[in-house]
């Protein structure tokens, strides 16, 4: 053991709050401190003799002398307090309830009673020795407030060296020599000091109790220790997957607790609302249940009780109902001015139709349930004061549609600039980080016109990724590269898929699958979207551009063993933790694997936008939300000819009107008119035309497309028709040229030029005219191929495969096979 100062500056702990933390503490209580144990019952001579023995003896005679002086003084001082054990004396003393100031009390007492005044260093060393020898056990709050770095090595050496070595080996190799691993071991040492035992005796409740008393800086060490002990198999299977953000996690709240947030006075209505929420709970996610409770208990009945103190019935008088509807249509905000004056402003409530819809559903549900369970619901059945017209949100949706279209029209043209900046920022961030990693410690280096100085040491975790710029300001180049990468990856994935942000964050390694086409045997990569929000699975085709991005993400998040670590994620809709999954959106924060939050994704997007310098129509910086890319994807897809009903399937919408609401180009009336026209035309056609095809007809259909395969690509003539251009394919306007056959087409054009030159020399003017038509057709097709490739290479290309591209790739793969 070493001598060090054990000081405890006051800190403000963050108490665990919320239903989830409360439930965990009830389910996993901490170990109870015993009233007595062997060392706390030992007499003074035995304790002091123990401190002279290994492993409690300090290194060096001077340090040991300091330790013994402090231990004698503290033990003598503790005898002045009531109690039959040293722990009882400690609990009765001021030291157990205050982490600062008690040293001075001991010093003053020793000067007057013993006649010799020890130093503060003696008392700190003596206290540390008594804790390590298990003579006294301070509370978790006392230990959490201590800033001593000596407790961890002293407890490890004195109590359980093998256990601490096993715990440290469980930490990721990249952080074992960092301060984060030290914080995790310190958390374990504090638990042994507070509850006794060995590392293998630590339970879930011990860590919860310590986390409750730990400041923000120390919470990371507690979480790291918890994760390591859980992976060692020390905790039961139903233990929480992680303690991440436990202080702010509300978890699922019971219907009664949701209603009681608003302190309703009339108990029968309060009980009715609790019963109603309980009845609706199985069909709603927890977030929707919270919104329903707020609408009924706060916006509806709580508002009525505030304005009508004697109200006791759901049967509202017309004037009461009218007054409530007028109040719910507006919201009053109060703002305090610099001079202290409070100004109230009233604005229309955008959620008013939704609130009235929920209240109307409440009345109608009770009326319906009263028929099925009269004894339970009939006493509360009452005429609904809200009509269907009151719930109309047509104007609100029109305003939202207009605002949404305006956002899309502003952002679609600048998407290429955003993509270029994201790619440039990632390359620059990687260049800076690579230059730092190639520079010796303490040396200067210049990269991209900036001069940096590498750190002189790497004692702090993550310092290898940090450097000092010319002004002496420390910059975390590793963190900048992380933010730049995830900003780039987010933009690329969202623009190629149009998925929601919650679907993006739920993508896992198992989401990337492949499908084998039965006819050709070709494998097609697909992206499986299975969002927890809708529970509706859909599959998206992975384009080559999207495949490159997904490959970069997978390569980045692979673990040391080559696989993607499985980590738990939080379901924001159900307020619960999902089972561990190999999520693509995860990163390592000080050795703690955790999912990337939606706020981090938004911050990364904002970083890219700030670098672009783009502004909106008002001159303010242009902002992109992740959902904007969904609107851009659907708009661009329909603009480039994708049928709206196919866009609906790709976007995962249950109603095509929702899809058309995202589209900022096509008017909804035109789409509906076209769909009606198709329906009317089909109704006038003979029914035989819509019969199921026979196997012979299907074979004839496939054979037709097989006969359309050509050296330069494929023929685009209609089904069931023969070639009417006498197989002059170069001249034919329906020839679909495969981009991979461009060189062959160039060779044909050059050959035609040679033949034209020969015909001109020989005077074959008729041959010149015919060959010139073929050459011009070849030139035109080459220009079309170049234009198509240029569009594909442009940043705005969304990667949606056309029919021609699919058929050409299939035939090419078949020929090559």
Rosetta blueprint (number, residue, H / E / L):
1 X L
2 X L
3 X L
4 X L
5 X L
6 X L
7 X L
8 X L
9 X L
10 X L
11 X L
12 X L
13 X L
14 X L
15 X L
16 X L
17 X L
18 X L
19 X H
20 X H
21 X H
22 X H
23 X H
24 X H
25 X H
26 X H
27 X H
28 X L
29 X L
30 X L
31 X L
32 X L
33 X L
34 X L
35 X L
36 X L
37 X L
38 X H
39 X H
40 X H
41 X H
42 X L
43 X L
44 X H
45 X H
46 X H
47 X H
48 X H
49 X H
50 X H
51 X H
52 X L
53 X L
54 X L
55 X L
56 X L
57 X L
58 X L
59 X L
60 X L
61 X H
62 X H
63 X H
64 X H
65 X H
66 X H
67 X H
68 X H
69 X H
70 X H
71 X H
72 X H
73 X H
74 X H
75 X H
76 X H
77 X H
78 X H
79 X L
80 X L
81 X L
82 X L
83 X L
84 X L
85 X L
86 X H
87 X H
88 X H
89 X H
90 X H
91 X H
92 X H
93 X L
94 X H
95 X H
96 X H
97 X L
98 X L
99 X L
100 X L
101 X L
102 X H
103 X H
104 X H
105 X H
106 X H
107 X H
108 X H
109 X H
110 X H
111 X H
112 X H
113 X H
114 X L
115 X L
116 X L
117 X L
118 X L
119 X L
120 X H
121 X H
122 X H
123 X H
124 X H
125 X H
126 X H
127 X H
128 X H
129 X H
130 X H
131 X H
132 X H
133 X L
134 X L
135 X L
136 X L
137 X L
138 X L
139 X L
140 X H
141 X H
142 X H
143 X H
144 X H
145 X L
146 X L
147 X L
148 X L
149 X L
150 X H
151 X H
152 X H
153 X H
154 X H
155 X H
156 X H
157 X H
158 X H
159 X L
160 X L
161 X H
162 X H
163 X H
164 X H
165 X H
166 X H
167 X H
168 X H
169 X H
170 X H
171 X L
172 X L
173 X H
174 X H
175 X H
176 X L
177 X L
178 X L
179 X H
180 X H
181 X H
182 X H
183 X H
184 X H
185 X H
186 X H
187 X H
188 X H
189 X H
190 X H
191 X H
192 X H
193 X H
194 X H
195 X H
196 X L
197 X L
198 X L
199 X H
200 X H
201 X H
202 X L
203 X L
204 X H
205 X H
206 X H
207 X H
208 X H
209 X H
210 X H
211 X H
212 X H
213 X H
214 X L
215 X L
216 X H
217 X H
218 X H
219 X H
220 X H
221 X H
222 X H
223 X H
224 X H
225 X H
226 X H
227 X H
228 X H
229 X H
230 X H
231 X H
232 X L
233 X L
234 X L
235 X L
236 X L
237 X L
238 X L
239 X L
240 X L
241 X L
242 X L
243 X L
244 X L
245 X L
246 X L
247 X L
248 X L
249 X L
250 X L
251 X L
252 X L
253 X L
254 X L
255 X H
256 X H
257 X H
258 X H
259 X H
260 X H
261 X L
262 X L
263 X L
264 X L
265 X L
266 X L
267 X H
268 X H
269 X H
270 X H
271 X H
272 X H
273 X H
274 X H
275 X H
276 X H
277 X H
278 X H
279 X H
280 X H
281 X H
282 X H
283 X H
284 X L
285 X L
286 X H
287 X H
288 X H
289 X H
290 X H
291 X H
292 X H
293 X H
294 X H
295 X H
296 X H
297 X H
298 X H
299 X H
300 X H
301 X H
302 X H
303 X H
304 X H
305 X H
306 X H
307 X H
308 X L
309 X L
310 X L
311 X L
312 X L
313 X L
314 X L
315 X L
316 X L
317 X L
318 X H
319 X H
320 X H
321 X H
322 X H
323 X H
324 X H
325 X H
326 X H
327 X H
328 X H
329 X L
330 X E
331 X E
332 X E
333 X E
334 X E
335 X E
336 X E
337 X L
338 X L
339 X L
340 X L
341 X L
342 X E
343 X E
344 X E
345 X E
346 X E
347 X E
348 X E
349 X L
350 X L
351 X L
352 X H
353 X H
354 X H
355 X H
356 X H
357 X H
358 X H
359 X H
360 X H
361 X H
362 X H
363 X H
364 X H
365 X H
366 X H
367 X H
368 X H
369 X H
370 X H
371 X H
372 X H
373 X L
374 X H
375 X H
376 X H
377 X H
378 X H
379 X H
380 X H
381 X L
382 X L
383 X L
384 X L
385 X L
386 X L
387 X L
388 X L
389 X H
390 X H
391 X H
392 X L
393 X L
394 X H
395 X H
396 X H
397 X H
398 X H
399 X H
400 X H
401 X H
402 X H
403 X H
404 X H
405 X H
406 X H
407 X H
408 X H
409 X H
410 X H
411 X H
412 X H
413 X L
414 X L
415 X H
416 X H
417 X H
418 X H
419 X H
420 X H
421 X H
422 X H
423 X H
424 X H
425 X H
426 X H
427 X H
428 X H
429 X H
430 X H
431 X H
432 X H
433 X H
434 X H
435 X H
436 X H
437 X H
438 X L
439 X L
440 X L
441 X L
442 X L
443 X L
444 X E
445 X E
446 X E
447 X E
448 X L
449 X L
450 X E
451 X E
452 X E
453 X E
454 X E
455 X L
456 X L
457 X L
458 X L
459 X L
460 X L
461 X L
462 X L
463 X H
464 X H
465 X H
466 X E
467 X E
468 X E
469 X L
470 X L
471 X L
472 X L
473 X L
474 X E
475 X E
476 X E
477 X H
478 X H
479 X H
480 X H
481 X H
482 X H
483 X H
484 X H
485 X H
486 X H
487 X H
488 X H
489 X H
490 X H
491 X H
492 X H
493 X H
494 X H
495 X H
496 X H
497 X H
498 X L
499 X L
500 X L
501 X H
502 X H
503 X H
504 X H
505 X H
506 X L
507 X L
508 X E
509 X H
510 X H
511 X H
512 X E
513 X E
514 X E
515 X E
516 X E
517 X L
518 X L
519 X L
520 X L
521 X L
522 X L
523 X E
524 X E
525 X E
526 X E
527 X E
528 X E
529 X E
530 X E
531 X L
532 X L
533 X L
534 X L
535 X L
536 X L
537 X E
538 X E
539 X E
540 X E
541 X E
542 X L
543 X L
544 X H
545 X H
546 X H
547 X H
548 X H
549 X H
550 X H
551 X H
552 X H
553 X H
554 X H
555 X H
556 X H
557 X H
558 X E
559 X L
560 X L
561 X L
562 X L
563 X L
564 X E
565 X L
566 X L
567 X E
568 X L
569 X L
570 X E
571 X E
572 X L
573 X L
574 X L
575 X L
576 X E
577 X E
578 X L
579 X L
580 X L
581 X E
582 X L
583 X E
584 X L
585 X L
586 X E
587 X E
588 X E
589 X E
590 X L
591 X L
592 X E
593 X E
594 X E
595 X E
596 X L
597 X L
598 X H
599 X H
600 X H
601 X H
602 X H
603 X H
604 X H
605 X H
606 X H
607 X H
608 X H
609 X H
610 X H
611 X H
612 X H
613 X L
614 X L
615 X E
616 X L
617 X L
618 X L
619 X L
620 X L
621 X E
622 X L
623 X L
624 X L
625 X L
626 X H
627 X H
628 X H
629 X H
630 X H
631 X H
632 X H
633 X H
634 X H
635 X H
636 X H
637 X H
638 X H
639 X H
640 X L
641 X L
642 X L
643 X L
644 X H
645 X H
646 X H
647 X H
648 X H
649 X H
650 X H
651 X H
652 X L
653 X L
654 X L
655 X L
656 X H
657 X H
658 X H
659 X H
660 X H
661 X H
662 X H
663 X L
664 X L
665 X L
666 X L
667 X L
668 X H
669 X H
670 X H
671 X H
672 X H
673 X H
674 X H
675 X H
676 X H
677 X H
678 X H
679 X H
680 X H
681 X H
682 X H
683 X H
684 X H
685 X L
686 X L
687 X H
688 X H
689 X H
690 X H
691 X L
692 X L
693 X L
694 X L
695 X H
696 X H
697 X H
698 X H
699 X H
700 X H
701 X H
702 X H
703 X H
704 X H
705 X H
706 X H
707 X L
708 X L
709 X E
710 X L
711 X L
712 X L
713 X E
714 X E
715 X E
716 X L
717 X L
718 X L
719 X L
720 X L
721 X L
722 X L
723 X L
724 X L
725 X L
726 X L
727 X L
728 X L
729 X L
730 X L
731 X L
732 X L
733 X L
734 X L
735 X E
736 X E
737 X E
738 X L
739 X H
740 X H
741 X H
742 X H
743 X H
744 X H
745 X H
746 X H
747 X H
748 X H
749 X H
750 X H
751 X H
752 X H
753 X H
754 X H
755 X H
756 X H
757 X H
758 X H
759 X H
760 X H
761 X H
762 X H
763 X L
764 X L
765 X H
766 X H
767 X H
768 X H
769 X H
770 X H
771 X H
772 X H
773 X H
774 X H
775 X H
776 X H
777 X H
778 X H
779 X H
780 X H
781 X H
782 X H
783 X H
784 X H
785 X H
786 X H
787 X H
788 X H
789 X H
790 X H
791 X H
792 X H
793 X H
794 X L
795 X L
796 X L
797 X L
798 X L
799 X L
800 X L
801 X L
802 X L
803 X H
804 X H
805 X H
806 X H
807 X H
808 X H
809 X H
810 X H
811 X H
812 X H
813 X H
814 X H
815 X H
816 X H
817 X L
